[in-house]
């Protein structure tokens, strides 16, 4: 069975920051909105965008859990 080759836009496999992911998603959307890209390229961009979106959701979830933990430790919830 042949391996599926995907474009790796994060070759170091280092997790991008939330801000970097938002910038990546914005750039990906702009590329997808152009009518000049082949379908296969568009699908690869879509896949990468979905991975970045999942990473964003995971990062936001971690921050929310930290905030809840801080609030449960007796803080007033105000920053």
C-alpha positions as CSV (number, residue, x, y, z in Angstrom):
1,X,0.0,0.0,0.0
2,X,1.4,3.4,-1.0
3,X,2.0,6.0,1.7
4,X,0.0,9.2,1.5
5,X,2.3,12.1,1.0
6,X,1.2,15.4,2.6
7,X,2.8,18.8,2.6
8,X,4.4,19.5,6.0
9,X,4.2,23.2,6.7
10,X,5.6,22.7,10.1
11,X,8.8,20.7,9.5
12,X,10.2,21.0,13.0
13,X,7.1,19.4,14.4
14,X,7.3,22.1,17.1
15,X,3.8,23.2,18.3
16,X,3.0,26.6,17.0
17,X,1.7,29.3,19.4
18,X,-1.9,30.2,19.3
19,X,-1.0,33.4,17.5
20,X,1.1,31.6,15.0
21,X,-1.8,29.2,14.3
22,X,-4.2,32.0,13.8
23,X,-1.8,33.6,11.3
24,X,-1.3,30.3,9.6
25,X,-5.1,29.8,9.3
26,X,-5.6,33.3,7.9
27,X,-2.9,32.6,5.3
28,X,-4.4,29.3,4.5
29,X,-7.8,30.8,4.0
30,X,-6.4,33.4,1.6
31,X,-4.8,30.7,-0.4
32,X,-8.0,28.6,-0.5
33,X,-10.0,31.6,-1.6
34,X,-7.9,32.1,-4.7
35,X,-9.2,30.3,-7.7
36,X,-5.7,29.6,-9.0
37,X,-4.8,26.5,-7.0
38,X,-5.3,22.9,-8.1
39,X,-7.8,20.8,-6.3
40,X,-5.2,18.5,-4.8
41,X,-3.3,21.5,-3.4
42,X,-6.5,22.9,-2.0
43,X,-7.3,19.6,-0.3
44,X,-3.8,19.6,1.3
45,X,-4.2,23.1,2.5
46,X,-7.6,22.2,3.9
47,X,-6.1,19.3,5.8
48,X,-3.3,21.4,7.3
49,X,-5.8,24.1,8.2
50,X,-8.0,21.5,10.0
51,X,-4.9,20.3,11.9
52,X,-4.1,23.9,12.9
53,X,-7.7,24.5,14.0
54,X,-7.6,21.4,16.1
55,X,-4.3,22.5,17.7
56,X,-5.9,25.9,18.4
57,X,-8.9,24.3,20.1
58,X,-6.5,22.1,22.2
59,X,-4.5,25.2,23.2
60,X,-7.6,27.2,24.2
61,X,-8.9,24.2,26.2
62,X,-5.6,24.0,28.1
63,X,-5.8,27.7,28.9
64,X,-9.4,27.4,30.1
65,X,-8.5,24.5,32.4
66,X,-5.7,26.6,33.9
67,X,-8.0,29.5,34.5
68,X,-10.6,27.2,36.1
69,X,-7.8,25.7,38.3
70,X,-6.7,29.1,39.4
71,X,-10.2,30.1,40.2
72,X,-10.8,27.0,42.2
73,X,-7.6,27.7,44.3
74,X,-9.4,30.5,46.0
75,X,-8.9,33.5,43.7
76,X,-11.8,35.8,43.0
77,X,-11.7,35.2,39.3
78,X,-10.7,38.8,38.6
79,X,-7.4,39.5,36.8
